[in-house]
Amino acid sequence: MLSDIIKKIAFHPFMGRIQMNAQIGSKHILKILWLVLTVSLVVANGVGASPPSTRIPHLSIPILGTSLNEQFRPVGLVTQVVIDLYERQDHNGLQIQFHTEPGQFSLLARKSIHKAITRALAVANFPSESLTVLLKFPYSGLTVYGESLSAMVGLSVVAMVKGDHLLEDRVLTGTITERGFIGAVGGLQLKILAAYENHFRRVLVPSEYDVQDGDWRTPFLMHVSPVGTVDEAYFGLTGHHLAALP
C-alpha cells in the first residue's frame, strides 16, 4: 500500500515527474516520502477514527431475595440475573424483554424492573429510544417474585450503558421510586445474612426501612450501607456518581 502511494506521487503529472526532473533535489523527495509515511502511520493507528464504544453488552448480576426452605421457614437467597444490552438503528423507544426460560419473572417482578430501568435511565439523562434490554433468570423451573431486585437491575443497566463496572462484593436491594429514591423492601435481615454467607462485604439497603422488619443485626465484618437516592446507590455500586451523560 505504501509503495503504491509513493509510485503515485513519484509519477504524478503535477509533480513534474519527480524521478526524472533534475530540478527537484533529493531533499524534496525525502520530505515527500516522510509525509507519506507519517500519513500511513496515522491511518494505521486509527488516529481520527471514532472512539470505540465503552458500553458493557453482557452482564450477570447478583440479586437478593427470600424463599422458604424445606421446613417452610423463610430464608434469604443470592441468585443471578443475566442482562444483555443492544443498541438498535431505529428510535422506536426503549424495549425491555424477558426470557421465559430457563427461569421466569413474575408479572410483579417484570413491572417493577421495567419501572426501575426507565427511571434510572431518566435520572442519568440518557436517551434510551434505541436501546433493547434483554433479561434472563438462569434457573430452570424457578420464578422471580417481588420487587426488591428492581433497583439492582435498573442501576446495572445504567452502568452497562455508561461502561462503569460494578464493584466486587457489593449488592443492592430495593426499588426505584418515581421521585428517584431507593424504595423500602422487606426481609432485610434474611437478605443481609444470605449476602454474608455468600461472601459479600457490603449490602446497600434503602434508608427507609420496612417497619415489619423490626430490629436486625449486622453480621461480623459485613457493611450495611443505607442509601436514599439513586445517585447514592449508584455510587455505592460503582464508585462513580450518576452524572448526566453528554
Backbone torsions as a table, in degrees:
resi	resn	phi	psi	omega
1	MET	NA	-45.1	-180.0
2	LEU	-64.9	-39.8	-179.7
3	SER	-65.6	-35.2	177.5
4	ASP	-64.5	-40.4	178.8
5	ILE	-64.2	-42.6	-180.0
6	ILE	-62.5	-42.7	179.1
7	LYS	-61.2	-41.9	-180.0
8	LYS	-62.9	-39.1	179.4
9	ILE	-71.1	-42.5	-175.5
10	ALA	-64.9	-29.5	-175.7
11	PHE	-117.8	16.5	177.8
12	HIS	-67.7	134.5	-176.8
13	PRO	-61.5	-29.5	-178.4
14	PHE	-83.0	-6.3	177.2
15	MET	-94.4	3.0	174.8
16	GLY	69.8	28.9	179.4
17	ARG	51.4	77.1	-171.7
18	ILE	-52.3	-42.8	-175.9
19	GLN	-72.0	-21.3	-176.1
20	MET	-101.8	-17.7	-174.4
21	ASN	-91.2	116.5	-177.0
22	ALA	-74.4	-15.5	-178.1
23	GLN	-74.0	-18.9	178.7
24	ILE	-94.9	119.3	-175.8
25	GLY	-81.0	171.5	-179.0
26	SER	-65.3	-28.7	179.0
27	LYS	-63.4	-38.6	178.9
28	HIS	-66.1	-39.8	179.3
29	ILE	-64.0	-42.3	179.7
30	LEU	-63.3	-37.9	178.1
31	LYS	-63.8	-41.7	-179.7
32	ILE	-65.3	-43.8	179.1
33	LEU	-63.1	-39.1	177.8
34	TRP	-62.2	-40.3	179.2
35	LEU	-64.9	-43.1	179.8
36	VAL	-62.8	-43.4	-179.7
37	LEU	-63.7	-39.9	179.1
38	THR	-63.3	-45.5	178.7
39	VAL	-61.5	-41.0	-179.8
40	SER	-63.0	-41.3	179.8
41	LEU	-67.5	-37.1	178.8
42	VAL	-63.4	-44.5	179.3
43	VAL	-64.6	-42.4	-177.9
44	ALA	-63.8	-34.5	-178.8
45	ASN	-85.6	-0.8	175.9
46	GLY	76.0	18.6	178.2
47	VAL	-66.7	130.1	-178.3
48	GLY	94.5	-12.3	178.5
49	ALA	-77.5	162.4	179.3
50	SER	-65.9	137.2	-179.8
51	PRO	-65.1	145.6	179.6
52	PRO	-66.4	149.8	179.4
53	SER	-66.5	140.3	179.7
54	THR	-100.7	7.0	-177.3
55	ARG	-68.4	153.0	178.1
56	ILE	-103.0	109.5	-172.6
57	PRO	-80.0	-18.9	-174.8
58	HIS	-142.8	134.2	-177.4
59	LEU	-153.7	138.5	172.8
60	SER	-111.7	122.6	-172.8
61	ILE	-118.3	149.9	175.3
62	PRO	-82.6	146.1	174.0
63	ILE	-133.7	149.0	179.2
64	LEU	-104.0	140.1	178.9
65	GLY	-152.9	-175.4	177.1
66	THR	-132.7	156.4	177.6
67	SER	-154.4	-170.2	176.7
68	LEU	-115.0	136.4	178.0
69	ASN	-83.8	-170.7	-177.1
70	GLU	-65.1	-23.0	177.2
71	GLN	-93.0	10.3	179.6
72	PHE	62.0	32.5	174.6
73	ARG	-103.3	142.4	-179.2
74	PRO	-67.4	136.3	177.9
75	VAL	-136.7	158.1	174.9
76	GLY	-88.6	153.5	-179.1
77	LEU	-135.7	148.1	168.9
78	VAL	-119.2	118.7	177.4
79	THR	-127.0	-173.0	-177.3
80	GLN	-125.4	149.2	168.9
81	VAL	-125.4	134.5	-179.1
82	VAL	-100.4	130.5	-178.1
83	ILE	-121.0	131.5	172.3
84	ASP	-118.5	136.3	-176.7
85	LEU	-118.4	128.6	179.0
86	TYR	-127.4	147.1	173.6
87	GLU	-114.3	120.2	-177.8
88	ARG	-88.6	168.5	178.0
89	GLN	-84.4	-21.9	-179.0
90	ASP	-87.9	177.9	177.9
91	HIS	-128.1	48.8	-173.7
92	ASN	-90.1	9.3	176.0
93	GLY	106.4	158.2	178.6
94	LEU	-61.7	132.4	177.6
95	GLN	-119.7	127.2	179.2
96	ILE	-121.1	118.7	-175.2
97	GLN	-123.0	152.1	-176.3
98	PHE	-126.0	126.7	170.9
99	HIS	-63.5	146.3	176.1
100	THR	-103.3	3.1	175.4
101	GLU	-154.8	153.4	3.4
102	PRO	-70.0	-34.0	176.0
103	GLY	-105.8	176.5	-176.8
104	GLN	-130.5	165.5	174.4
105	PHE	-113.8	132.0	177.2
106	SER	-67.6	165.7	179.5
107	LEU	-60.6	-42.0	178.8
108	LEU	-63.0	-42.3	179.6
109	ALA	-64.3	-42.2	-179.7
110	ARG	-63.9	-43.1	-179.6
111	LYS	-64.5	-43.8	-178.1
112	SER	-68.3	-37.4	177.6
113	ILE	-65.7	-43.0	179.3
114	HIS	-59.7	-44.9	178.5
115	LYS	-63.7	-42.7	-176.6
116	ALA	-65.1	-43.6	179.3
117	ILE	-63.9	-46.1	-179.4
118	THR	-61.8	-44.9	-177.9
119	ARG	-70.8	-37.9	179.3
120	ALA	-65.0	-43.5	177.8
121	LEU	-65.6	-33.9	178.1
122	ALA	-67.6	-41.5	177.4
123	VAL	-63.9	-37.5	178.3
124	ALA	-74.0	-8.7	179.3
125	ASN	59.7	39.6	-178.8
126	PHE	-104.7	130.5	176.9
127	PRO	-67.9	122.3	-172.8
128	SER	-116.8	12.7	-174.2
129	GLU	-69.3	-11.4	179.3
130	SER	-112.1	10.5	-175.4
131	LEU	-98.8	142.1	169.8
132	THR	-121.9	127.4	178.1
133	VAL	-113.4	125.2	-179.2
134	LEU	-117.3	125.8	-175.3
135	LEU	-117.6	144.9	-179.6
136	LYS	-139.6	137.7	173.6
137	PHE	-105.5	104.6	-165.2
138	PRO	-84.3	47.2	-179.3
139	TYR	-132.5	112.4	-174.4
140	SER	-61.3	128.7	175.3
141	GLY	80.1	-0.2	-178.6
142	LEU	-105.2	155.9	-179.6
143	THR	-129.5	138.0	174.9
144	VAL	-85.3	124.6	175.9
145	TYR	-113.1	162.5	172.9
146	GLY	85.6	-179.1	-173.7
147	GLU	-115.5	-10.4	-167.7
148	SER	-67.2	-15.7	177.2
149	LEU	-82.6	-12.5	-166.2
150	SER	-66.0	-39.8	179.6
151	ALA	-65.4	-40.8	178.1
152	MET	-61.8	-41.7	178.8
153	VAL	-67.4	-47.2	-177.6
154	GLY	-60.5	-45.5	-179.4
155	LEU	-73.4	-27.4	175.5
156	SER	-67.2	-37.6	176.7
157	VAL	-62.8	-43.5	177.2
158	VAL	-60.9	-42.3	178.6
159	ALA	-62.0	-38.1	177.3
160	MET	-64.9	-41.4	179.2
161	VAL	-64.7	-42.4	-177.4
162	LYS	-81.4	-17.7	-176.8
163	GLY	82.2	21.7	177.4
164	ASP	-93.4	124.3	-179.3
165	HIS	-80.3	141.8	176.0
166	LEU	-71.2	139.2	177.9
167	LEU	-72.0	144.4	-178.8
168	GLU	-69.3	153.9	174.3
169	ASP	63.0	28.2	176.9
170	ARG	-130.3	145.5	-179.1
171	VAL	-151.5	152.3	-177.0
172	LEU	-122.9	141.1	170.8
173	THR	-126.5	139.3	-177.9
174	GLY	146.5	177.1	176.0
175	THR	-112.9	176.0	172.9
176	ILE	-118.0	120.3	-176.4
177	THR	-82.1	168.8	-179.2
178	GLU	-62.4	-27.6	-178.8
179	ARG	-90.8	3.3	176.1
180	GLY	87.5	28.0	176.4
181	PHE	-110.3	162.7	175.8
182	ILE	-86.8	116.6	-173.8
183	GLY	-83.3	152.7	-176.0
184	ALA	-68.9	147.3	174.3
185	VAL	-138.8	162.9	-178.2
186	GLY	-96.3	176.0	176.2
187	GLY	71.2	28.0	-175.5
188	LEU	-62.2	-42.1	-178.3
189	GLN	-59.8	-43.9	179.7
190	LEU	-66.9	-39.1	-179.4
191	LYS	-69.0	-41.3	178.6
192	ILE	-63.6	-42.0	178.8
193	LEU	-64.3	-40.6	177.5
194	ALA	-63.8	-40.9	177.6
195	ALA	-63.0	-40.8	178.4
196	TYR	-62.4	-44.3	-179.3
197	GLU	-67.9	-20.4	177.6
198	ASN	-101.5	18.6	170.1
199	HIS	69.6	25.3	169.0
200	PHE	-80.4	140.4	-177.1
201	ARG	-100.3	-18.5	-179.6
202	ARG	-142.0	130.9	175.8
203	VAL	-118.3	126.7	176.5
204	LEU	-94.0	125.3	-176.6
205	VAL	-126.0	157.7	177.5
206	PRO	-63.0	139.7	176.9
207	SER	-68.9	-21.7	174.8
208	GLU	-94.9	110.9	-175.4
209	TYR	-85.9	154.4	170.9
210	ASP	-78.3	122.2	-175.1
211	VAL	-62.0	-23.3	179.6
212	GLN	-70.4	-17.6	179.6
213	ASP	-73.3	-27.8	-178.5
214	GLY	64.7	-153.0	178.7
215	ASP	-84.5	146.3	177.3
216	TRP	-146.6	158.4	-176.6
217	ARG	-107.8	150.9	177.7
218	THR	-95.3	127.4	178.6
219	PRO	-60.4	156.5	-178.4
220	PHE	-59.6	131.8	179.3
221	LEU	68.7	7.7	175.2
222	MET	-94.6	132.8	178.5
223	HIS	-101.9	123.7	175.7
224	VAL	-111.5	117.9	-173.7
225	SER	-114.6	108.6	174.8
226	PRO	-69.1	135.2	178.2
227	VAL	-128.3	140.3	-178.1
228	GLY	-101.5	-47.9	-175.3
229	THR	-102.8	165.0	176.1
230	VAL	-62.1	-38.1	179.9
231	ASP	-64.5	-41.5	177.7
232	GLU	-61.8	-42.8	179.6
233	ALA	-65.8	-41.4	-179.8
234	TYR	-65.0	-40.0	177.7
235	PHE	-64.6	-39.2	178.5
236	GLY	-65.0	-31.9	-178.2
237	LEU	-84.4	-31.6	-171.5
238	THR	-120.9	-19.5	-173.0
239	GLY	81.4	7.9	178.8
240	HIS	-124.5	148.1	175.1
241	HIS	-81.0	153.8	-178.6
242	LEU	-84.4	63.3	-178.5
243	ALA	-73.4	150.8	177.5
244	ALA	-63.4	137.2	-180.0
245	LEU	-82.4	151.5	178.3
246	PRO	-68.3	NA	NA
